């Protein structure tokens, strides 16, 4: 048991001095004390299975012993030197990271957060294309800086202020909630409820969505565009997947108009999707720019943009890029340790095996409960979309989702939320989880659903 400040005092300080949003997750906010691998402990010693990993960030486990040891060693050696001087952690990390990316994605820019990475990617796209307009999906989330706010199209994150000049949104080809459905699930062990009636391998939904995409290119943007941003699977929007082949065709259309294609791997990268190290590889596409953050540092603030020598050169002719903390020795030493752990502990393989198993287990609940509308995802990025009923597919009201969410917490399971109605539970644990963890999580979730149905029946 640990207590430095009384819980009530913490609430008081928070309400007086800290940004109000961050207490909103549970009616009684969680006050954490310690983490170990996939587990978190609160100030009273209660244990939680962390299935959201600090919003898809703690990639290899809280306080992973190897990462901790490397961080402690570097802490005693050298914390900081800005990019004016060389230090070997940055070169070691650059070599390791670049080896994981296909040619010609070999030039790395180090920054500190996903928003910063996407800001820089926007600049690169504009510098390289000599154009301004950038397209992103409705429902996409790419950051909260004034620049990236223009790319993020998730209602609650929008502000009444003009942001991100030159940003255009396009329809999200959402396989579940979009007008035509789709068939991303051809190679998924779990079928999404499909709206279209054609056979999975001749699915026309993708073609309808591509027509919408062309419509945006023809009507909303200038003749040549700067770029197109896409998450391989949307995270904040509730683990939303696109029809198979969509991104491939969209990339071709963007390139025809001189645009740069950017994969935002902030959530999907570093082996989380199991079958591949990067999300773009699951679509069979090669972006021109890849942005990454979150899992790259297992929770340590760091981020990166990786691009081609050609694009890096276009930026360099226009901008003297400087970032005080980007690529600092602590971040780079930790980044290298994270990459080593992913490889040594076969965490990508674990994401695939345990993630696929978990997807199947949660999909069984979809068959059991009328309010579980869809279970989808890949590897350890899973979404459970809650609906009023499977016929209308209306989102389950927020208060009801809140209750289920809170019940899971009460029983020791932390999961995330997503979607514009906050109707989708998001599951994205550290990649070290085991099948027994999955059994616990599924049973807790089932129990929360049963309690909910009992409340409803009263
Ligand atoms: N891109 C994606 C896909 C994200 O999920 C996020 C954060 N949720 C960001 C960018 C922004 O990252 P950060 O919060 O580190 O600025």
Boltz pocket constraint, residues with backbone or C-beta under 6 A from the ligand:
constraints:
  - pocket:
      binder: B
      contacts: [[A, 55], [A, 112], [A, 113], [A, 114], [A, 115], [A, 116], [A, 118], [A, 141], [A, 142], [A, 143], [A, 144], [A, 231], [A, 235], [A, 236], [A, 264], [A, 265], [A, 266], [A, 267], [A, 293], [A, 294]]
      max_distance: 6.0
